[in-house]
Amino acid sequence: MIAHNFSQQMQDDISKARQAATFPVMAMSYFIWDGRENFETRRKIGQIMANEPVFDQLKLHFMERQEHVYNGILVAKRMIELKEKHQWSDKEFNLAHGWAEMLSPFGLHYEAFMPVIQSMGTPDQRAKWLDLAAKHAIIGCYAQTELGHGSNVAGLLTRATFDPATDEFVIHTPDLTGAKWWIGGLGVLATHAVVQAQLVIGSKSYGPHIFIVPIRSPGDHRPVKGVTVGDIGPKAYGGFAAQDNGYALFDHVRIPRDNMLMGLAKVTREGQYIPAVHDKLSYGSMVKLRVDIAHHSAIILAKAVTIAIRYCTVRRQFHPRSRQSNDSQTLENQVISYSSVQHRLFPLVATAYALYVAAKDQLKDYKQMMLELQQGNARMLPELHATACALKVWSARKASEGAEECRRAMGGHGYSAFSGVSFLFANSVPANTYEGDNYVLVQQTARFLLKQLQRLSEGHNVSAHTASYLKNPVLDGHSAFVINDANTLFDSNIQLNVFGTRAARLVHDLSQQLLSNVPWADLNMECWEVATAHAEYIIMGQMIEKTNALQAASDPLAPIFKQMTNLLFLSLLSQSSLSSFLSTGTIEHGTLNLIRKEYRALIASFAKEVVALTDAFDFSDSQLGTVLGREDGRAYEGFWEMVQNNPLNSDENREKFSDLVKQVLHRNDNLSLIQKAKL
């Protein structure tokens, strides 16, 4: 084995980068993981799990899909065993899941099945079903999407017809397009599903409602009578390999009337339908899933950028231009020092933090909304539904595009599965289409904002604080912001007003298009721009609010948060969203030189912070599933060790492939030709 002098240099590079940070890294970790106590509990749980081979993600790269699914169940089983062994609380169990972050068929049991029953069931239903689910006596999933219907929930075909003679609902799939499809946990695992189906009483349909439907017997795990169920197969890019996304068809499956979740709408023994106090209350379960997507997107992007930043810090390529020859005694440049890499990766660090802050705040709002819903108060639902749609769309896109940008910034080695980034990309991509296709969801955000604008036109105030920018007086005359210096550019009030004005003008323009009789169906791209602007206004506002709070408390994290807020502001303003700021006249073209100058300066000053900022996420190598983004920087050693574990390099497989290749090499008289040529 050759000496590893280069490995020591790589380790020195990452160590030096860590020491350059100007903020307290541990304090940032406490912030990310909700305080020191929570952080230390997570660390303690992580140490337990790090000693469990089943949680090693690197071994996943050599598995076939059926092995992934089987391993996913093993992961969940071992986690349940550890919970019982160490007597973890529900909170600690959730921390363990967050630490592992390994997809398994059990994911939807915890993230959808139980939360839907909790939010939409009656007290008696919650007592019955949640106790069974918590003990894993039953395992559930969330069955909404159908083969022929995804985003169009109102168009679902599965029917739940009330039979007053037996006090039962009859669950039925009318044709193949009504087959439940893409349902995580349904393929091989679930015993029960919360099923979205059209409620039918007599000859009248009351729209989609949720029912608990048995899928497999908890006793022998065989499908119940009338249910045809299975796995739908591998997914794009090999993503979600451990998730058994499944299908189900129902052939007049009978369930008790009490299996309809009746915490909101109800059906009496006599067949009387009692509607919910708000006709959109059933959206609560979908809001939760979309809030979770924003959080998961933040984690995915944080992991991807951690890997890329670390690897680009230890990877060296090309000598300085001042050198005319490649002197082996002179170190090549660190890849992280190139401006093209910095401009691609550094804004993603700020974006990951911003997504985390936004998702955390939105989850807090969701919990408050659910408390109010249980008391019959639906005031928060319309606004949270609209913002959840916008942030789901924005976060899913930023996570998948950001992960791919990280892979490309890592150069050729980034294409190896051992980088860990391709795995993150494959698992982030589907968020752009599940729980609503992004280009469909944005219409819901746009409709909500148009209603707020209508309220203003009728002399009322906007009912949503996230849409308060619609009252912005800068709208008059479409005048641009005058930004002549860096102080103005980095003024938090100016920053928020710039984003609010851009969003307001896009909403006004959409309204004018409708008044000009442009069909709604032709305005989907305008809705996309409106939802993007709305999401970015919310995210900027939350970062500014967090920064202001830290500054008011003289917190040592305040300067780095202000720096990240400025970086996010300038990256959106000058890169991904530039066209909409210019087209709405929010900024003048002449301002771009100042923006780009300050952006370059901010990128350069941010260089000393990025390794520490990614360290603060506190991801272990095992959690990242990477050899190139190792914490110790010794990427090449890790790469070498992994390829030695490659099954293709085993003696058995070498011989197997050699025999096959020789059948080609030695055809006809090729062997004599080889001997004659003395090859």
Buried (B, 14 or more C-beta within 10 A) or exposed (E): EEEBEBBEBBBEBBEEBBEEBEBBBEBBBBBBBEEEEBBEBBBEBBEBBBEBEBBEBBBBBEBEBEBBBBBBBBBBBBBBEBBEEEEBEEEBBEBBBBBBBBBBBBBBBBBBBBBBBBBBBBEEBBEBBBEBBEEBEBBBBBBBBBBBBBBEBEEBBBBBBBEEEEBBBBBBBEEEEBBBBBBBBBBBBBBBBBBBBBBBBEEEEBBBBBBBBBBBEEEEEEBBEBBEBBBBEBBEBBBBBBBBBBBBBBEEBBBEBBBBBBBBBBBEEEEEBEEBEBEEBBBBBBBBBBBBBBBBBBBBBBBBBBBBBBBBBBBBEEBEEEEEEEEEEEEEBBBBBBEEBBBBBBBBBBBBBBBBBBBBBBBEBBEEBBEBBEEEEBEBBBBBBBBBBBBBBBBBBBBBBBBBBBBEBBBEBBEBBBBBBBBBBBBBBBBBBBBBBBBBBBBBBBBBBBBBBEBEEEEEEBEBEBBBBBEBEBBEEEEBBEBEEBEBBBBBEBBBBBBBBBBBBBBBBBBEBEEEEEEBEEBEEBBBBBBBBBBBBBBBBBBBBBBBEBBEEEBEBBBBBBBBBBBBBBBBBBEBBBEBBBEBBBBBEEBBEBBBEBBBEBBEEBBBBBBBBBBBBBBBBBBBBBBBBBBBBBBBBBBBEBEEEEEEEEEEEEEEEEEEEEEEEEEEEEEEEEEEEEE
